[in-house]
Every structure is written in C-alpha cells, then in structure tokens.
Amino acid sequence: MVRMSKASGNASSPAKKATIDQKLRSVPYRNEAMQISRHADGTVLASVPMKRPKYLVPPISWILPFSESRRVELDAIGAGVLDLCDGDRTVENVIERFAQQNKLTFREAQLSVMRFLGELTQRGMVVLVGLDGVRSGSRAKNRNG
C-alpha cells in the first residue's frame, strides 16, 4: 500500500478506507443505564439518564428547563438495529443482518446503519468499541455524564 505525503497535497484514499474498516470492525454496545420501553406496534422508547450540569443552579435553573433523561422514540426498524447492538456483533455483522432483513445490498444497508449508529452514539445510547481495545468476555460500560 502506497501513501502520498500530505506535503504534496494529495492525501491517499487508503487512509480514509482504513477509518471505514476500523468502524466496520468496531463493536457497538448499548448504554447499560438506558431504559427501554417496548410498545405493541414495534416502536421503542429509549431513555438515557442525564447528569445535571454544575452551572444549572438557581436562579439559572428557574429559567432553563432540565430533563432528567434524554428520550428517543424509535420505529420498528430502528428498534431492530438497536437490538443488534448487543456487544457480541461487529458493526459489519449488524449491517449484514440489517441488509438480509430488509432485502438491501450491503452498501445500501451500510449507509443507513452507519448514519443511524452515529446518531445513537451522539445521543449517548450506543458506544462503538474497537476490537483491539476489547478482551473476550469483557463488557464495556457507557455511563452518560
């Protein structure tokens, strides 16, 4: 594999591909503090507890509302992806399973699942752990706050 120097102005594409490959090899873990309420129609209400910020004291707390938890409602498809984030499957396995269930190509499923996992990660509901940092049998803890 040949890499061009950044001084020449051409960054090599293998460096970007390595980042994608690293994401595909990572393992998604659900936040252990997250509470999940399942509804009959297949939707899920996921709730992650939030820690009160130190700056939120009276009189500021009288003006700014604060919620004790961050809540997200997922449809049946989103709930299915969240269920696949069990800490045993890699992101690539989650994508393959999603593609099979929804009759999509791997690339179509990859775009959707990667974006969705990114949103769940930003909301503190899922954490992606690289395979190099995980020992077999260990469980990652993701506490928000």
C-alpha positions in Angstrom: 0.0 0.0 0.0 1.5 3.3 -1.1 0.6 6.5 0.7 1.3 10.0 -0.6 2.6 12.6 1.7 0.4 15.5 2.8 3.1 17.9 1.6 2.3 17.1 -2.0 -1.3 18.0 -1.4 -2.7 14.5 -2.2 -3.9 12.6 0.8 -4.2 8.9 -0.1 -7.6 7.2 -0.2 -6.3 4.1 1.7 -6.2 6.3 4.9 -9.9 7.0 4.6 -10.6 3.4 3.8 -8.7 2.3 7.0 -11.1 4.5 9.0 -14.1 2.9 7.5 -12.6 -0.6 8.0 -11.9 0.3 11.6 -15.6 1.4 12.1 -16.8 -1.9 10.5 -14.6 -3.9 12.9 -15.8 -2.0 16.0 -18.4 -3.5 18.3 -21.5 -1.5 19.2 -22.5 -1.6 22.9 -25.8 -0.3 24.3 -25.6 2.1 27.2 -26.2 -0.1 30.3 -28.0 2.8 32.0 -30.5 3.1 29.2 -34.1 2.1 29.9 -36.1 0.6 27.0 -39.9 0.6 26.9 -41.4 -1.6 24.1 -44.8 -0.8 22.6 -47.2 -3.2 20.9 -46.7 -1.6 17.5 -43.0 -2.4 17.5 -41.8 1.1 18.4 -39.4 1.6 21.3 -38.9 4.5 23.7 -35.3 4.6 24.8 -34.4 6.8 27.8 -30.8 7.6 29.0 -30.4 9.4 32.4 -28.7 12.8 32.2 -26.5 14.3 34.9 -27.5 17.8 36.0 -24.8 20.3 34.8 -23.0 22.1 37.6 -23.9 25.5 36.2 -27.6 24.8 36.5 -28.3 26.3 39.9 -30.9 28.9 41.0 -31.7 31.4 39.5 -30.5 29.9 36.2 -32.4 26.7 36.9 -35.6 28.7 37.2 -35.2 29.9 33.6 -33.6 26.9 31.8 -35.5 23.7 31.8 -33.7 20.5 32.6 -34.8 17.0 31.8 -33.6 14.1 34.0 -33.3 11.9 30.9 -32.8 12.1 27.2 -35.6 10.2 25.4 -35.8 8.9 21.8 -38.6 7.0 20.2 -37.5 4.5 17.6 -39.7 2.9 14.9 -39.6 -0.9 14.4 -36.6 -0.7 12.1 -34.6 1.5 14.5 -35.5 -0.8 17.4 -34.2 -3.8 15.4 -30.9 -2.1 14.8 -30.7 -1.2 18.5 -31.4 -4.8 19.4 -28.5 -5.9 17.2 -26.1 -3.7 19.2 -25.6 -6.3 21.9 -21.8 -6.2 22.3 -21.3 -9.5 20.5 -21.6 -8.4 16.9 -19.3 -6.1 14.9 -20.8 -3.2 13.0 -20.2 -5.2 9.8 -22.3 -8.1 11.2 -25.1 -5.6 12.2 -25.0 -4.2 8.6 -25.1 -7.7 7.1 -28.1 -8.7 9.3 -29.9 -5.5 8.5 -29.3 -6.0 4.8 -30.7 -9.5 5.0 -33.8 -8.5 7.0 -34.6 -5.6 4.7 -33.5 -7.1 1.3 -30.8 -4.5 0.7 -27.3 -4.6 -0.7 -24.5 -4.3 1.8 -23.7 -0.8 0.6 -27.3 0.4 0.9 -27.5 -1.0 4.4 -24.1 0.3 5.3 -25.0 3.9 4.6 -28.2 3.7 6.6 -26.9 1.8 9.6 -23.6 3.8 9.9 -25.6 7.1 10.0 -28.1 5.7 12.5 -25.3 4.4 14.8 -23.7 7.8 14.6 -26.9 9.4 15.8 -27.3 6.9 18.6 -23.7 7.5 19.6 -24.2 11.3 19.7 -27.2 10.8 21.9 -25.3 8.6 24.4 -27.3 5.4 23.7 -24.6 3.4 22.0 -20.8 3.4 22.1 -18.5 1.9 19.4 -15.6 0.0 20.9 -12.7 -1.0 18.7 -11.8 -4.7 18.6 -8.3 -4.0 19.7 -9.5 -2.5 23.0 -11.9 -5.3 23.9 -10.9 -8.5 25.6 -13.1 -11.5 25.1 -15.8 -11.8 27.7 -15.5 -8.2 28.9 -18.4 -5.8 28.8 -18.0 -2.0 28.2 -19.8 0.4 30.4 -21.1 3.6 29.0 -22.4 6.0 31.6 -23.7 9.3 30.3 -22.4 12.2 32.5 
